[in-house]
């Protein structure tokens, strides 16, 4: 094999290895097996995308209250992106199965009253959520506050009740009220604690 050919092969291998490392650092790792519903404690509504919109970059998230409304966008995968942190919380990425996009605040600088959307998964901090368990009688309950990693003073919350069968979602101050508490449960399966 000629020296030039060996050099080209070595350079190509280095480029492929580097591109694989870059891709691995920006894209979420594989999700946990199965798909989930994210259920709100206040009214049992299920996280979905407004109008079942799977195409739009920045499609708004909402929650479905009416059990007769079955959206393909109410199915999510969840990926842990950290182990249990010193404060007892952990971080996750939530990817919508139908849209193949990740849940995040509407912009990179989240504020109170900001909408929550899905955008192409990119592994950025804005797409990571810090989960804080609700404490009940000194132990963690199965309900969690979903806070953007980039601003843990905020939390995913339900808002206006639409026409009575769905809620709009937004970010509000993080505290353990039922409109800000969520639980991941197997998709379309009955469950109880």
GILINMO-V510306 format. One record per residue. PSI is psi in whole degrees, 0 to 359 (NA if undefined). Layout:
psi=PSI
psi=PSI
//
This chain:
psi=134
psi=158
psi=320
psi=316
psi=318
psi=319
psi=316
psi=316
psi=317
psi=318
psi=318
psi=317
psi=318
psi=317
psi=314
psi=318
psi=314
psi=315
psi=325
psi=320
psi=319
psi=314
psi=320
psi=329
psi=343
psi=331
psi=145
psi=147
psi=177
psi=145
psi=165
psi=152
psi=146
psi=169
psi=161
psi=159
psi=142
psi=114
psi=135
psi=138
psi=324
psi=315
psi=6
psi=11
psi=156
psi=132
psi=132
psi=190
psi=138
psi=132
psi=21
psi=34
psi=113
psi=349
psi=321
psi=134
psi=119
psi=22
psi=137
psi=141
psi=147
psi=184
psi=138
psi=124
psi=323
psi=122
psi=341
psi=343
psi=112
psi=108
psi=143
psi=337
psi=6
psi=6
psi=129
psi=154
psi=153
psi=132
psi=124
psi=131
psi=9
psi=156
psi=187
psi=127
psi=164
psi=330
psi=6
psi=358
psi=175
psi=163
psi=145
psi=160
psi=135
psi=119
psi=130
psi=126
psi=311
psi=319
psi=341
psi=44
psi=161
psi=146
psi=137
psi=163
psi=159
psi=325
psi=174
psi=352
psi=79
psi=146
psi=166
psi=144
psi=3
psi=143
psi=164
psi=136
psi=177
psi=140
psi=165
psi=129
psi=130
psi=3
psi=6
psi=163
psi=329
psi=339
psi=7
psi=140
psi=136
psi=123
psi=121
psi=123
psi=145
psi=132
psi=128
psi=120
psi=39
psi=0
psi=160
psi=131
psi=172
psi=355
psi=143
psi=148
psi=126
psi=110
psi=137
psi=132
psi=326
psi=345
psi=90
psi=1
psi=349
psi=161
psi=151
psi=126
psi=154
psi=152
psi=233
psi=149
psi=20
psi=229
psi=16
psi=349
psi=357
psi=162
psi=147
psi=160
psi=151
psi=175
psi=138
psi=177
psi=138
psi=112
psi=160
psi=59
psi=157
psi=335
psi=351
psi=8
psi=134
psi=154
psi=134
psi=128
psi=153
psi=138
psi=129
psi=31
psi=140
psi=149
psi=160
psi=165
psi=NA
//
